[in-house]
Amino acid sequence: MKNISSLLLAVLFCANLWAQESETSRVYTFSLEEAIAFGIDNNYAARISSKDIDKALKQKWEIIAQGLPQITGNLDYQNFLKQPVTLIPAEITGGEPGTFTPVRFGTQQNLNGTATWNQLIFDGSYIVGVQSAKTLLQISKNAKTKTDQQVKSSVINAYGNVLLAEESVKILQYNIETLEKNYSDTKKIFENGLTEEENVEQLEITLIGLKNNLNRNKRNRDISYEMLNLTLGLPVQTLLKLTEDLNILALRYFDLELLAKDISVEENIDYRIAENQAEAARIYVRLEQSKALPRLSAFVNYGFQGNSESFSFLQNDQKYFTQSILGVNLSIPIFSSGMRGARTQQKKIEYDQALIQLDQTKNQVRLEIDSAKNNYEYSLENYKTQQQNLRLAERIENKNQIKFSEGLATSFDLRDAQTQLFSAQQELLQSMLNVITNKVELENLLDTSRYTAKN
């Protein structure tokens, strides 16, 4: 049996290990839209937000059920191992006056059962609670909508950073190949005594810097993939294959018409969330006010009792005695020394604060929309500018290459031109990413969608 148990444990361990390895060895292929859809379904924050809606639905029913019939049952069995003794005057049983006779009342074993039906008839707090259930659910739905927008933005940023890292590595590798050829050719010219050693050293300095930068970008690329996995809700070591190209993606996100789009601030998700908070604060005021109202409830009780010297409660000839009670309870708050009034005033102050925050949110949302439009418009302009800068930097670098090979330019001139080119390449890549990320930020602010069970 020990050998069998050990074998089973080994099999279970291997199966679990195989499942983990198969999960991390699977390759996921994503376009950007596919990554967004996958992230909204599997991102950790999105899944938690979905659970919040499920919890809110259960809380809604919990509130409603408080006003529905409540039935409780109780079964009580007693066995007096030593029955209590009561002393009664002896003259009752014909004994000597002034003395007492010990007696035992009741049977050794008793069985009691009761069932009670409770029904709330009127309670102001319950009425307000039922009305608040809708607001509670709406808060969770709006929070889910906001979370989905944040997940979309996070996925796009992480996806774009991976593409940026990949393009950076490719460009650096190409630059290193080109520079290695220049370095090799210049070194041969130096060995033939046709140029100075300083020219070789300058190229070597540039080459060392590029290789160091390449190694750093490769490590950043690995971290970018792990960050994307985390954003998608996947294990960080999962293998990913992305089907988008950064340049094509930037062109697809180049949308001047979006700058002309506008919405009512009241449709913005941040405003709706602030509106929910104000509504919740108003409900708390009504809840405190409702505590000054009377509370009316009723109950019906039915029970039975059996007595016996032995456990005969399951026999047919066992006798049971029944009882039933109908009752109504009315509770009227009369005087609380100002406690209820103080609580109500606190909630009113909180409601006023929520209204102030709602007005602040309205202005803040308008500012954020205007700012996001400004950032997006600048990123579109900067993208065009960086394209022009790269073309100019390429021409300048090419001219300096020719001049250097003909001895008309120094190694310092060539290195400056190359550094300018490398910088222009990176700035263009970053401008592409900025177009993508700034557009999604603006889209989120202009998004008027609402949560439904389907999405």
TORVEXTI-424383 format. One line per field, with one value per residue (C-alpha): x negated, y, z negated; residue in one letter. Coordinates in nm, 3 decimals, always signed. Example, Ala and Ser with C-alpha at 12.3 -4.5 7.8 and 13.67 -1.06 7.14 Angstrom:
// residues 2
X	[-1.230, -1.367]
Y	[-0.450, -0.106]
Z	[-0.780, -0.714]
res	[a, s]
***
This chain:
// residues 455
X	[+0.000, -0.290, -0.435, -0.096, -0.051, -0.398, -0.329, -0.001, -0.170, -0.444, -0.186, +0.013, -0.303, -0.416, -0.069, -0.061, -0.414, -0.324, -0.013, -0.219, -0.485, -0.227, -0.062, -0.387, -0.511, -0.197, -0.241, +0.032, +0.071, +0.238, +0.325, +0.384, +0.764, +0.736, +0.506, +0.754, +1.044, +0.835, +0.721, +1.074, +1.175, +0.863, +0.690, +0.678, +0.844, +1.115, +1.194, +1.212, +1.442, +1.672, +1.686, +1.787, +2.094, +2.183, +2.144, +2.361, +2.637, +2.624, +2.627, +2.930, +3.121, +2.998, +3.156, +3.482, +3.504, +3.501, +3.863, +3.977, +4.102, +3.840, +3.902, +3.691, +3.716, +3.587, +3.569, +3.467, +3.407, +3.333, +3.233, +3.209, +2.934, +3.016, +3.357, +3.374, +3.543, +3.798, +3.899, +4.267, +4.440, +4.498, +4.856, +4.961, +4.898, +5.024, +4.690, +4.587, +4.634, +4.314, +4.126, +4.064, +4.103, +3.857, +4.035, +3.936, +4.154, +4.173, +4.030, +3.668, +3.667, +3.835, +3.856, +3.966, +4.002, +4.102, +4.138, +4.168, +4.277, +4.154, +4.285, +4.175, +4.477, +4.330, +3.978, +3.857, +3.496, +3.601, +3.777, +3.469, +3.248, +3.448, +3.421, +3.044, +2.997, +3.030, +2.769, +2.538, +2.557, +2.508, +2.194, +2.047, +2.140, +1.983, +1.674, +1.653, +1.682, +1.403, +1.188, +1.236, +1.124, +0.814, +0.741, +0.776, +0.533, +0.289, +0.296, +0.236, -0.052, -0.210, -0.155, -0.305, -0.606, -0.678, -0.664, -0.884, -1.138, -1.137, -1.189, -1.463, -1.651, -1.618, -1.742, -2.034, -2.135, -2.125, -2.325, -2.585, -2.623, -2.672, -2.913, -3.114, -3.174, -3.287, -3.510, -3.664, -3.726, -3.875, -4.099, -4.239, -4.301, -4.483, -4.696, -4.797, -4.897, -4.633, -4.440, -4.495, -4.443, -4.205, -3.951, -3.951, -3.916, -3.625, -3.436, -3.522, -3.380, -3.055, -3.041, -3.093, -2.817, -2.575, -2.646, -2.591, -2.265, -2.158, -2.209, -2.008, -1.724, -1.715, -1.668, -1.401, -1.229, -1.208, -1.063, -0.814, -0.688, -0.650, -0.461, -0.226, -0.166, -0.081, +0.156, +0.328, +0.367, +0.118, -0.185, -0.478, -0.683, -0.414, -0.536, -0.371, -0.369, -0.244, -0.116, -0.116, -0.379, -0.446, -0.453, -0.136, +0.035, -0.058, +0.086, +0.406, +0.433, +0.379, +0.732, +0.786, +1.166, +1.136, +1.021, +1.360, +1.561, +1.727, +1.967, +2.181, +1.972, +2.257, +2.190, +1.828, +1.765, +1.580, +1.876, +2.117, +1.913, +1.915, +2.290, +2.331, +2.137, +2.362, +2.672, +2.535, +2.475, +2.835, +2.961, +2.762, +2.943, +3.280, +3.166, +3.088, +3.419, +3.610, +3.480, +3.722, +4.019, +4.195, +4.122, +4.403, +4.357, +4.560, +4.492, +4.670, +4.532, +4.627, +4.469, +4.504, +4.380, +4.328, +4.247, +4.127, +3.923, +3.739, +3.657, +3.994, +4.036, +4.028, +4.300, +4.655, +4.811, +4.599, +4.818, +4.732, +4.887, +4.905, +4.917, +4.932, +4.885, +4.974, +4.800, +4.746, +4.461, +4.465, +4.146, +4.173, +3.860, +3.952, +3.644, +3.274, +3.127, +3.046, +2.838, +3.049, +3.054, +2.676, +2.630, +2.872, +2.687, +2.356, +2.499, +2.639, +2.292, +2.146, +2.413, +2.317, +1.954, +2.050, +2.234, +1.926, +1.711, +1.960, +1.928, +1.550, +1.552, +1.760, +1.500, +1.212, +1.351, +1.385, +1.024, +0.905, +1.084, +0.933, +0.590, +0.616, +0.712, +0.415, +0.179, +0.317, +0.295, -0.064, -0.153, -0.017, -0.219, -0.528, -0.498, -0.518, -0.802, -1.006, -0.959, -1.108, -1.387, -1.480, -1.502, -1.724, -1.941, -1.985, -2.097, -2.336, -2.486, -2.521, -2.699, -2.937, -3.006, -3.113, -3.317, -3.486, -3.577, -3.727, -3.912, -3.700, -3.539, -3.682, -3.577, -3.418, -3.196, -3.093, -3.025, -2.804, -2.607, -2.567, -2.458, -2.204, -2.073, -2.045, -1.858, -1.620, -1.543, -1.447, -1.246, -1.044, -0.965, -0.859, -0.641, -0.461, -0.390, -0.271, -0.018, +0.124, +0.134, +0.264, +0.544, +0.666, +0.655, +0.877, +1.107, +1.159, +1.257, +1.502, +1.640, +2.010, +2.064, +2.241, +2.207, +2.434, +2.421, +2.307, +1.995]
Y	[+0.000, +0.237, +0.168, +0.230, +0.559, +0.674, +0.584, +0.776, +1.084, +1.065, +1.036, +1.333, +1.542, +1.459, +1.533, +1.870, +1.951, +1.848, +2.068, +2.368, +2.305, +2.259, +2.588, +2.784, +2.606, +2.686, +2.967, +3.232, +3.432, +3.772, +4.065, +4.381, +4.343, +3.978, +4.073, +4.336, +4.088, +3.823, +4.072, +4.190, +3.828, +3.709, +4.008, +3.971, +4.306, +4.237, +3.900, +4.048, +4.322, +4.059, +3.885, +4.217, +4.225, +3.869, +3.967, +4.276, +4.060, +3.836, +4.140, +4.273, +3.952, +3.951, +4.295, +4.193, +3.866, +4.050, +4.154, +3.809, +3.533, +3.383, +3.037, +2.887, +2.546, +2.428, +2.080, +2.038, +1.703, +1.680, +1.379, +1.453, +1.221, +1.349, +1.508, +1.822, +1.786, +2.037, +2.062, +2.114, +2.150, +1.804, +1.882, +1.888, +1.517, +1.444, +1.475, +1.651, +2.029, +2.232, +1.970, +1.935, +1.649, +1.613, +1.558, +1.549, +1.710, +1.608, +1.311, +1.217, +1.279, +1.558, +1.642, +1.988, +2.108, +2.452, +2.621, +2.999, +3.208, +3.571, +3.835, +4.197, +4.417, +4.766, +4.897, +5.225, +5.101, +4.801, +5.017, +5.237, +4.927, +4.779, +5.107, +5.113, +4.767, +4.907, +5.173, +4.914, +4.702, +5.003, +5.101, +4.756, +4.770, +5.111, +4.994, +4.700, +4.934, +5.151, +4.846, +4.722, +5.060, +5.047, +4.691, +4.795, +5.081, +4.858, +4.587, +4.840, +4.999, +4.662, +4.534, +4.852, +4.832, +4.481, +4.598, +4.896, +4.667, +4.430, +4.714, +4.865, +4.534, +4.497, +4.852, +4.815, +4.486, +4.647, +4.948, +4.717, +4.519, +4.840, +4.985, +4.663, +4.681, +5.045, +4.954, +4.662, +4.869, +5.159, +4.924, +4.781, +5.133, +5.217, +4.903, +5.020, +5.352, +5.557, +5.690, +5.773, +5.527, +5.772, +5.715, +5.343, +5.411, +5.648, +5.383, +5.124, +5.346, +5.385, +5.010, +4.919, +5.158, +5.009, +4.654, +4.751, +4.923, +4.612, +4.389, +4.627, +4.637, +4.258, +4.240, +4.511, +4.312, +4.006, +4.219, +4.372, +4.026, +3.935, +4.257, +4.184, +3.834, +3.975, +4.228, +3.952, +3.737, +3.474, +3.327, +3.560, +3.287, +3.216, +3.231, +3.499, +3.570, +3.915, +3.963, +4.345, +4.579, +4.899, +5.126, +4.980, +4.995, +5.364, +5.440, +5.257, +5.469, +5.791, +5.934, +6.309, +6.268, +6.159, +6.511, +6.648, +6.399, +6.520, +6.381, +6.508, +6.500, +6.317, +6.017, +5.982, +5.682, +5.886, +6.123, +5.830, +5.677, +6.010, +6.030, +5.684, +5.795, +6.099, +5.881, +5.642, +5.936, +6.051, +5.702, +5.702, +6.023, +5.859, +5.550, +5.753, +5.939, +5.612, +5.494, +5.738, +5.545, +5.262, +4.900, +4.645, +4.269, +3.955, +3.591, +3.260, +2.989, +2.621, +2.360, +2.024, +1.867, +1.503, +1.359, +1.014, +0.826, +0.649, +0.730, +0.638, +0.945, +0.741, +0.499, +0.527, +0.544, +0.839, +1.133, +1.486, +1.811, +2.100, +2.477, +2.772, +3.148, +3.438, +3.763, +4.116, +4.345, +4.722, +4.912, +5.293, +5.509, +5.783, +5.957, +5.912, +6.224, +6.371, +6.071, +5.999, +6.365, +6.390, +6.084, +6.223, +6.555, +6.373, +6.189, +6.515, +6.671, +6.369, +6.408, +6.775, +6.669, +6.412, +6.682, +6.905, +6.616, +6.551, +6.911, +6.886, +6.564, +6.731, +7.003, +6.761, +6.531, +6.824, +6.921, +6.563, +6.539, +6.867, +6.762, +6.418, +6.577, +6.809, +6.519, +6.308, +6.593, +6.661, +6.292, +6.292, +6.601, +6.467, +6.138, +6.326, +6.538, +6.238, +6.076, +6.387, +6.400, +6.040, +6.100, +6.402, +6.214, +5.928, +6.169, +6.348, +6.021, +5.894, +6.213, +6.190, +5.827, +5.929, +6.224, +6.006, +5.739, +6.010, +6.174, +6.490, +6.438, +6.339, +6.045, +6.295, +6.426, +6.072, +5.975, +6.282, +6.200, +5.837, +5.935, +6.173, +5.895, +5.644, +5.900, +5.981, +5.610, +5.569, +5.891, +5.778, +5.446, +5.627, +5.867, +5.567, +5.426, +5.768, +5.784, +5.449, +5.513, +5.871, +5.760, +5.492, +5.743, +5.981, +5.698, +5.592, +5.944, +5.966, +5.617, +5.619, +5.243, +5.085, +4.746, +4.467, +4.100, +4.032, +4.248]
Z	[+0.000, -0.073, +0.272, +0.436, +0.246, +0.346, +0.709, +0.708, +0.559, +0.823, +1.103, +0.971, +0.935, +1.288, +1.427, +1.254, +1.374, +1.729, +1.722, +1.611, +1.875, +2.151, +2.054, +2.071, +2.384, +2.582, +2.833, +2.844, +3.167, +3.136, +3.353, +3.150, +3.158, +3.058, +2.770, +2.649, +2.658, +2.483, +2.218, +2.139, +2.076, +1.893, +1.735, +1.358, +1.286, +1.547, +1.394, +1.045, +1.175, +1.328, +0.991, +0.835, +1.061, +0.963, +0.598, +0.648, +0.797, +0.490, +0.261, +0.447, +0.380, +0.018, -0.032, +0.135, -0.059, -0.392, -0.328, -0.216, -0.448, -0.677, -0.819, -1.094, -1.261, -1.596, -1.748, -2.114, -2.284, -2.658, -2.868, -3.241, -3.360, -3.708, -3.733, -3.949, -4.287, -4.422, -4.787, -4.863, -5.205, -5.348, -5.460, -5.092, -5.072, -5.426, -5.596, -5.912, -5.900, -5.892, -5.694, -5.320, -5.079, -4.783, -4.450, -4.083, -3.816, -3.456, -3.271, -3.228, -2.851, -2.652, -2.281, -2.162, -1.805, -1.673, -1.337, -1.308, -1.011, -1.031, -0.795, -0.767, -0.704, -0.706, -0.755, -0.607, -0.602, -0.396, -0.138, -0.098, -0.084, +0.202, +0.391, +0.328, +0.477, +0.828, +0.756, +0.603, +0.916, +1.143, +0.951, +1.017, +1.386, +1.435, +1.248, +1.489, +1.788, +1.646, +1.580, +1.936, +2.068, +1.848, +1.960, +2.325, +2.269, +2.079, +2.347, +2.626, +2.434, +2.355, +2.711, +2.856, +2.624, +2.748, +3.111, +3.023, +2.857, +3.154, +3.403, +3.189, +3.184, +3.563, +3.628, +3.389, +3.550, +3.895, +3.771, +3.614, +3.937, +4.135, +3.883, +3.859, +4.235, +4.203, +3.913, +4.101, +4.415, +4.217, +4.021, +4.345, +4.477, +4.153, +4.180, +4.527, +4.380, +4.562, +4.258, +3.893, +3.609, +3.443, +3.720, +3.642, +3.270, +3.320, +3.517, +3.254, +2.978, +3.172, +3.240, +2.874, +2.772, +3.026, +2.911, +2.549, +2.645, +2.838, +2.536, +2.320, +2.577, +2.595, +2.220, +2.238, +2.511, +2.284, +2.004, +2.249, +2.344, +1.978, +1.912, +2.201, +2.067, +1.725, +1.882, +2.080, +1.768, +1.885, +1.705, +1.766, +1.938, +2.200, +2.560, +2.773, +3.145, +3.248, +3.601, +3.615, +3.756, +3.560, +3.866, +4.018, +3.680, +3.641, +3.984, +3.889, +3.572, +3.770, +3.751, +3.789, +3.772, +3.410, +3.320, +3.431, +3.228, +2.909, +2.649, +2.365, +2.046, +1.872, +2.098, +1.986, +1.761, +1.495, +1.468, +1.446, +1.164, +0.977, +1.038, +0.885, +0.579, +0.541, +0.574, +0.312, +0.077, +0.130, +0.047, -0.277, -0.375, -0.313, -0.502, -0.815, -0.781, -0.749, -1.088, -1.251, -1.105, -1.290, -1.212, -1.187, -1.163, -1.234, -1.308, -1.331, -1.558, -1.565, -1.789, -1.961, -2.283, -2.376, -2.719, -2.813, -3.070, -2.788, -2.426, -2.271, -2.051, -1.729, -1.835, -1.709, -2.054, -2.164, -2.258, -2.145, -2.263, -2.017, -2.050, -1.812, -1.849, -1.622, -1.705, -1.575, -1.674, -1.635, -1.716, -1.729, -1.769, -2.017, -2.152, -2.074, -2.241, -1.896, -1.782, -1.474, -1.378, -1.407, -1.187, -0.930, -0.922, -0.869, -0.570, -0.429, -0.452, -0.273, -0.005, +0.040, +0.074, +0.338, +0.537, +0.522, +0.642, +0.922, +1.041, +1.015, +1.217, +1.488, +1.537, +1.500, +1.770, +2.010, +1.937, +1.987, +2.324, +2.445, +2.319, +2.481, +2.813, +2.786, +2.709, +2.993, +3.243, +3.137, +3.171, +3.529, +3.614, +3.440, +3.630, +3.961, +3.830, +3.719, +4.060, +4.220, +3.962, +4.031, +4.405, +4.344, +4.093, +4.343, +4.616, +4.380, +4.261, +4.617, +4.727, +4.433, +4.517, +4.868, +4.740, +4.478, +4.731, +4.955, +4.667, +4.676, +4.332, +3.996, +3.786, +3.545, +3.824, +3.919, +3.561, +3.506, +3.820, +3.714, +3.363, +3.512, +3.736, +3.452, +3.243, +3.531, +3.574, +3.209, +3.202, +3.503, +3.334, +3.017, +3.218, +3.372, +3.026, +2.906, +3.191, +3.082, +2.707, +2.732, +2.960, +2.721, +2.435, +2.632, +2.741, +2.379, +2.279, +2.570, +2.510, +2.416, +2.409, +2.114, +1.959, +2.072, +1.986, +2.343, +2.327]
res	[m, k, n, i, s, s, l, l, l, a, v, l, f, c, a, n, l, w, a, q, e, s, e, t, s, r, v, y, t, f, s, l, e, e, a, i, a, f, g, i, d, n, n, y, a, a, r, i, s, s, k, d, i, d, k, a, l, k, q, k, w, e, i, i, a, q, g, l, p, q, i, t, g, n, l, d, y, q, n, f, l, k, q, p, v, t, l, i, p, a, e, i, t, g, g, e, p, g, t, f, t, p, v, r, f, g, t, q, q, n, l, n, g, t, a, t, w, n, q, l, i, f, d, g, s, y, i, v, g, v, q, s, a, k, t, l, l, q, i, s, k, n, a, k, t, k, t, d, q, q, v, k, s, s, v, i, n, a, y, g, n, v, l, l, a, e, e, s, v, k, i, l, q, y, n, i, e, t, l, e, k, n, y, s, d, t, k, k, i, f, e, n, g, l, t, e, e, e, n, v, e, q, l, e, i, t, l, i, g, l, k, n, n, l, n, r, n, k, r, n, r, d, i, s, y, e, m, l, n, l, t, l, g, l, p, v, q, t, l, l, k, l, t, e, d, l, n, i, l, a, l, r, y, f, d, l, e, l, l, a, k, d, i, s, v, e, e, n, i, d, y, r, i, a, e, n, q, a, e, a, a, r, i, y, v, r, l, e, q, s, k, a, l, p, r, l, s, a, f, v, n, y, g, f, q, g, n, s, e, s, f, s, f, l, q, n, d, q, k, y, f, t, q, s, i, l, g, v, n, l, s, i, p, i, f, s, s, g, m, r, g, a, r, t, q, q, k, k, i, e, y, d, q, a, l, i, q, l, d, q, t, k, n, q, v, r, l, e, i, d, s, a, k, n, n, y, e, y, s, l, e, n, y, k, t, q, q, q, n, l, r, l, a, e, r, i, e, n, k, n, q, i, k, f, s, e, g, l, a, t, s, f, d, l, r, d, a, q, t, q, l, f, s, a, q, q, e, l, l, q, s, m, l, n, v, i, t, n, k, v, e, l, e, n, l, l, d, t, s, r, y, t, a, k, n]
***
